[in-house]
Amino acid sequence: LNPNKKLYVMDDIAGLAFSLKIENHAAGDEPGESDVGILFSSGGSGSGDRGKGALVYETTGTWNRGSFHFLQESGANANNPDMADSVMTISNSGNVGIGLRDPSSKLEVAGSIDADVTTTLLSPLPGGDDIPEYKYSAVHGHAIGMYYSTIETWSHCYGGYFNTSTPGGLGVYAESTSTIGANANGGGSGGYFLSHPTAGYGVYAKATGISGKGMYALATRRFGQAVYGVAEGDSGIAIHGMVSGLSARAGYFEGDVEITGNLELTPGTDRSILLPDATKTLFIGGKSSETTVPWGIMSESKGYIGFTVDGEDIGRIDTNGLRITGQTTTSVLQITGGSDLSEQFDIDDSEMFPEPGMLVSIDLEIPGRLKVSNEAYDKKVAGIISGAGGINTGMVMGQADSAADGEYPIALTGRVYCCADASYGKIVPGDMLTTSPTPGYAMKVADFQKAHGTIVGKAMQGLDKGEKGMILVLVTLQ
């Protein structure tokens, strides 16, 4: 043996052999009292010292396994490194720590890890049921489960790329017991999620907590879009919401909603637009570059659906029907709820209460008002009160808050039921009818010379002599 080093140790024992033993016989059973190590030094002592390093085996107590520490003392001084200078540790449980002294995981790194483009940096071993975890933690500030940043300009350069080919697998699974499960931030695309399988999910978000949010998106700059969905395939859906819980909502928007296409409610039961707020009012309008001009109002609390232009009420739909303020133009008007043309009048009820089917005449005391007719061949006759016998008023004319307004619809033309008295002669279909001495009742015209200007219509139904009742009349004022 010709050693060429200051110390040369050689052994020829097969198997595990300890050729060199370094032992600290310090009497102590407490951790650290019998540590042992090897010191490495480069250069001389004092100002010429270029740094020192050490490999230390740290004891943890009687008969317990110890931990290995790699120590480094840098700088121009003669101090030996101590445990505070640990740069790498292999703990007594087999955990490896780089940049920290007490690793709690199999590999724990304090600092950055860089790898070239051909290297798989971390790859979990196959087998087992445990889910591998890559964790980065911070005592202060923000805690991040996984973080990677890229500044390259390649077309396929990702801050993070996650892929799974297992059925039911998740490319990205983010869970948080605090507020945000996953946060993606980018000048281009903060997160890009792609799904190839049929009915796959590019992004699958789930919230199990009370009032939790499966996905939270925030746009902080002008014209920013917190959520942007594009469907390029046929019959695609850019954003699809589905619910199964009680009183759940497939979508919830707090603020304005702008739609550039059509809003379609698909066929099915219970399709409706709900107004859950206190006023239960929905405004539908057109929007200029700066302001929104409502032209439609749907209000449950007010009991109508209204239409507005430039702040003016132009019409509404309520329990009484459709009301239009202004001109209405139509090519065909079909009325299915009545069969006469009427005007609204007020009627004096001091002598007799007016009822549908009665004849009314002009009141000489108050212009524009009528009263129940009570004389034969009355040239002041104005018409028949509409609505008797189950036949409703067809069309009503008038002007609110004017002399051309009133409480009762008076048939001027069309078909209505009329009160008739055959005491003055039998009535047969085709007979002309005029006023009679019986208040509100018509009779058959017997004297055509006196009847000129007093005829209210033509009988379409007969009445035997001496009887009184309702008959159908074609109103033709003459």
PyMOL commands that set and color helices and strands:
alter all, ss='L'
color gray80, all
select helices_A, chain A and resi 46-48+83-85+388-390+422-424+448-451
alter helices_A, ss='H'
color red, helices_A
select strands_A, chain A and resi 36-41+52-58+67-73+86-90+96-98+107-109+281-287+292-299+304-309+312-318+321-324+340-345+347-348+359-362+370-372+381-385+395-397+408-421+432-435+442-444+457-459+468-476
alter strands_A, ss='S'
color yellow, strands_A
deselect
rebuild
show_as cartoon
